[in-house]
Each structure stands twice: as C-alpha cells, then as structure tokens.
C-alpha cells in the first residue's frame, strides 16, 4: 500500500496542492482565474480552459476503469468539450476537476503493489502504475503550457 500512497500523493501534488516540482499546481493556477481569461484565445494555441478540460477528460476516463468499468476515452475526443460561457460554468467545471482528482488519488492510494503491477484495462496499455505515472507526467506537461499561456494572456 506504500507505493499506492506515494503515487496518490504525487498525483495530488500536481493537481491540488503541491509545489515541489513545478512550484505550482493546477488548483493554484486555475481556482481564482476569471473564466474570460480561461477561455481567451491566443493565436492558434489551446486555451487554458481547454487544456484543463483535456486533463480532466483523462482523469475521468481512468476513474471509470478504477471503479471496474471499461476504458471508453479516445484521444480523438480529448479536446471536444461544450464551451464554457460563464463564471458559473467555469467554477462547476473546476469543482468537478478537483473532486474527480481526489477520487483518482483515493483509488490510487488504496491500490496494493500487486494491483499497481496489473494490466490497466487491457495488456496493450501497460500496468496501472505506468498509466498513473503517465497521467502525472501528462499533467505536468500541460501545466507548463497553462502557466505560459496565462502569462501571455494576463499582461
């Protein structure tokens, strides 16, 4: 269970509360952000909101597998979301993002080392451990983009 707790805390760190690797996290960057800034276009780059929704899409899809369901997410749909058109929409999304992140971390925290080393959904996707690690790495990648876009949009 020790590995499960460590990996869960690494995941919480990038999304909810950490500063060790990037000196920030998603919650710190997004929580008090005006929705108009979150959806603001910047040349031909994805918006802050779209990047956050993209990460949430994978968290939600992996949570389905953690609950015993099937893996239904597809890369080709990972940027297809209804538009955010108000502060209320943005805050509802963020609340779902934070809650689903905590669910993800709780699932990971409860995983035994044996479970972490089992195949995730299908052998071709590798192990639970590999997929959770990839989700952490993927999240850091897009957090870096969010930080840069935010600096360019808020001058």
N, C-alpha and C positions, 0 to 999 in steps of 0.2 A: 504493500500500500504506500510505502515511502515514495516510490517513483511516481505514482499517481498524484500524490500531494505536490511533489516538486513540479511536475509538468502543469498541474492545475494552477499553481501559483505563478508560474511563468506566463501562462495564458492570461490570468487576471492582470498581471503586471502591464502587459501591452495594451489591453483594452480599458481596464478600470482604474488602476491605481499606482502603477509603477513609474519609476523614473530612472532605473538603474542603467538600462541600455541606451535609450534614446533621450533621456532627460525629460520625457513627457509621455503621454498616453492618449488614447482616443477620447476618453472622457474629459480630460483636461483641455484638449483641443476643440471639442465639439459642444460641450454642455451649455455654455453661455453664448454660443455663436448665433447671431441673427440668421434666420432662415434665408433671407435675401443674399447674404454672403455665402451661405452653404450651397445655394443653387446657382450662384453667379457664374456665367460662362467666362472662360479665359482662353481665348484663341480656340484651338481645337483640342483642348485638354479636358479630361473628365472633371466635373465639378466635385467639390468637397463632399456634397451630399451623395453623389453617385458612387464615389469611392467608399464611403461609409456603408451605403446600402449593399455594395458589392461584397464587402467583408461580411456583413450580416447575413447575406444570402448563403454563404458557405457555412457559417456558424449554425444557422437554422437547419440547413441540409444535413450537417453532421449530427446535430442533436436528434434528428429523426432516426438515424442509424443507432445512436447511443440508446434510444428508447426501444430498440428492437425492430424498427421499421426498415424500409428499403431506402436505398440511395437514389433519390429522384432528381437531384440537381444536375444541371448541364452547364458547361462553360458557356455555350452559346446564348444562354438566358441570364448570365450572371451580371448583366448591365441593363436588364429590362425591368424597369420599375415604374409604377404610376408616379406622376410628377408630385413634388412637394410644392404646395401652393399657399402655405400659410405657416405662421409660427406654431400653430397648434399641430399641423401635420408633422412638422419637424420634431417637435417635442414628443409626439406619440411615437414616431419612429425611434427617437433616441431612447425612450423608455423601454421599447421592445428590444432594442440593441443591448442595453445594459442587462435587462432581465434574461435574455437568451444567452448572453455571455456568461452570466452567473450559472445558469443551468448547465452550459457546456463545461465550465470549470468544475461544477459539482459532480457531473458524470465522470470526468477525468480523475478527479480526486478519489472516487470510490473504486477505480479500476485497480485490480491486482496487477502485479508484474506479468503474470500469465496472460491476463486479458489484454494488456498493452501489446503483448507479442503475438496476439492472434490476428488473423486477417480481418481487415476492415471492409465489410460489405461483400467483397469479392477478392480473391487472391491477387488479381491483377492490380489492386490498389495498395497492396502492401499492408502493413500492420496498423493497428490503432495508434501505436506510438509514432510511427512515421507520419501518419496523417495529422495527428495533433501537432507534432513538430512543424510540419509544413504549414499548418494554419497559423502558427505563431510567426513563422518566417514571412509568410504571405502578408500577415497583418503589419509587420514592421515595414515591409516594402511600401505598402500603401500609406502607412502613417507618415513616412518620409515625404511622399507626394503631397499629402494633406497639409503638412507643415509648410512646404514650399509654396503651394497654391495659396494658402491663407496669407502668407507674407506678400504675395504679389497682388492679391485682391484687396487686402487692407493695407493701404499705403500710408 
